[in-house]
Amino acid sequence: MISKLNTIWTIGLCALIGIATVTVICVASETPESLAHSLSSWVSNLDKMERITNVPHRMDDSTAMYCKPTYNINPHEGVGEAAYCHVYVSLEGIEAMKSGQGKYPQGTVIVKSKLESETSGDAILYTVMRKMKKAYDADHEDWEYSILDGPSKRVLARGKLDSCIACHQAYATTDYVTRAYIK
């Protein structure tokens, strides 16, 4: 009987060590390329996220201007045509998004699907906020910002983007997330 228990215990311990090893390898293998691929996956699978906006939200001109990979326009002069967006949040961030209280959990992803007009269906650009591990950017609550091309879903910029941080600084009390689009 003791021999059988030792065998079962040994098998269980080996299985646990195997699972732990695979987990460490998977986490350690997160390369910039795999992280970029996962961003493309998020914007390709918006149907698996909670859409926060019922109708396209009209963005302020200055916000629309800064949510681009480059900008050389004076934000006080406007950007021409109005820009609109839909906002999506991953499951772990729904409670914080809807309540406006507390911090978003690590792993939360927020996607803004930028639209050329109020009636256009396809995104011309995506901006993504992803809550990273502690100490990623402790001064800004560990958010990573990304910009992806709408049609190709290719990552154009990713990381601690100065223009994103500058804009989201105004929302430090709500964990750097604006809630202007919540009616």
C-alpha positions in Angstrom: 0.0 0.0 0.0 2.8 2.4 0.9 4.6 1.5 -2.3 1.5 2.4 -4.4 1.2 5.8 -2.5 4.8 6.5 -3.2 4.4 5.7 -6.9 1.3 7.9 -7.1 3.0 10.7 -5.2 6.1 10.5 -7.5 4.0 10.6 -10.7 2.0 13.6 -9.3 5.2 15.4 -8.4 6.7 14.7 -11.9 3.5 16.0 -13.6 3.6 19.2 -11.5 7.2 19.8 -12.3 6.5 19.3 -16.0 3.6 21.7 -15.9 5.7 24.3 -14.1 8.5 23.9 -16.6 6.2 24.4 -19.6 4.7 27.5 -17.9 8.1 29.0 -17.4 9.2 28.3 -21.0 6.0 29.8 -22.3 6.2 33.0 -20.2 10.0 33.4 -21.0 9.3 32.9 -24.7 7.2 36.1 -25.0 9.2 37.9 -27.6 8.4 41.4 -29.0 7.2 39.5 -32.1 4.8 37.3 -30.2 3.5 40.2 -28.2 2.9 42.1 -31.4 1.1 39.1 -32.8 -1.2 38.9 -29.8 -2.1 42.6 -30.3 -3.2 41.7 -33.8 -5.2 38.8 -32.4 -7.0 41.1 -30.0 -8.1 43.5 -32.7 -9.0 40.6 -35.0 -11.3 39.1 -32.3 -13.2 42.1 -31.0 -16.3 39.9 -30.8 -14.7 38.2 -27.8 -14.6 41.5 -25.9 -17.2 43.6 -24.3 -18.2 46.6 -26.5 -18.6 49.6 -24.3 -20.1 52.0 -26.8 -23.6 51.5 -28.2 -23.1 53.9 -31.0 -19.8 55.4 -32.4 -18.4 57.9 -30.0 -17.4 61.3 -31.5 -13.8 61.9 -30.4 -12.5 65.3 -29.5 -10.3 66.7 -32.3 -7.2 66.8 -30.1 -7.7 63.2 -29.1 -8.2 62.0 -32.6 -5.1 63.8 -33.7 -2.9 62.3 -30.9 -4.2 58.8 -31.6 -2.0 58.5 -34.7 1.5 57.1 -35.2 2.8 60.6 -36.0 1.4 64.1 -35.7 2.4 67.5 -36.9 -0.8 69.4 -36.6 -1.7 72.0 -34.1 -4.4 70.4 -31.9 -6.2 73.7 -31.5 -6.8 73.9 -35.3 -8.8 70.7 -35.5 -8.1 67.8 -37.7 -10.6 68.3 -40.5 -13.4 65.7 -40.5 -14.7 64.4 -37.2 -13.4 61.1 -36.0 -15.4 58.4 -34.2 -14.6 55.2 -32.3 -16.0 52.1 -30.7 -14.4 51.0 -27.4 -13.9 47.4 -26.3 -12.6 45.9 -23.1 -11.4 42.4 -22.3 -13.4 40.4 -19.7 -11.0 41.1 -16.8 -11.5 44.9 -17.2 -15.3 45.1 -17.5 -16.0 45.8 -13.9 -13.4 48.6 -13.6 -14.5 50.1 -16.9 -18.2 50.2 -16.1 -17.8 51.4 -12.5 -14.9 53.8 -13.0 -13.6 52.6 -9.7 -10.4 50.8 -8.7 -7.5 49.6 -10.8 -7.7 47.5 -13.9 -6.3 44.0 -13.4 -3.1 42.9 -15.1 -3.9 41.5 -18.5 -6.8 43.9 -19.2 -6.9 45.0 -22.8 -8.8 48.1 -24.0 -9.2 48.6 -27.8 -10.4 51.8 -29.5 -11.5 51.0 -33.1 -11.1 54.3 -34.9 -13.7 55.0 -37.6 -13.5 57.5 -40.4 -17.1 58.6 -40.0 -20.1 57.9 -37.8 -21.4 55.4 -40.4 -18.3 53.7 -41.5 -18.0 50.0 -40.5 -14.3 49.2 -40.9 -11.6 50.6 -38.6 -8.9 52.8 -40.1 -6.8 52.5 -37.0 -6.8 50.8 -33.6 -5.3 52.0 -30.4 -4.7 49.5 -27.7 -4.0 49.8 -23.9 -2.7 46.6 -22.3 -2.1 46.4 -18.5 1.3 44.8 -18.2 3.1 43.2 -15.3 4.0 45.3 -12.2 7.0 47.6 -12.8 6.5 47.7 -16.6 5.9 51.5 -16.2 5.2 52.1 -12.5 4.9 55.8 -13.1 1.8 55.3 -15.3 0.2 52.2 -13.7 1.9 49.7 -16.0 0.0 50.4 -19.2 1.5 49.6 -22.6 0.1 51.6 -25.5 -0.1 50.4 -29.1 -1.2 51.7 -32.5 -2.3 49.3 -35.2 -3.2 49.9 -38.8 -6.9 49.2 -39.4 -6.9 47.2 -42.6 -3.8 45.2 -42.1 -3.9 45.1 -38.2 -0.1 45.5 -38.3 1.5 47.1 -35.3 2.7 50.6 -36.1 3.9 51.6 -32.7 4.1 49.9 -29.3 5.4 50.5 -25.8 5.6 53.6 -23.5 4.4 56.0 -26.2 4.9 59.6 -25.2 1.8 60.9 -27.0 -0.4 58.3 -25.3 1.0 58.8 -21.9 0.7 62.6 -22.2 -3.0 62.3 -23.1 -3.9 59.6 -20.5 -2.1 61.5 -17.7 -5.3 63.5 -17.3 -7.1 60.3 -16.3 -4.7 59.2 -13.5 -7.6 59.1 -11.0 -9.4 56.4 -13.1 -6.2 54.3 -13.7 -5.3 56.3 -16.8 -8.5 55.3 -18.7 -10.9 57.9 -20.0 -14.5 57.1 -19.7 -15.9 59.9 -21.9 -17.5 57.4 -24.2 -19.7 55.8 -21.5 -23.2 57.3 -21.6 
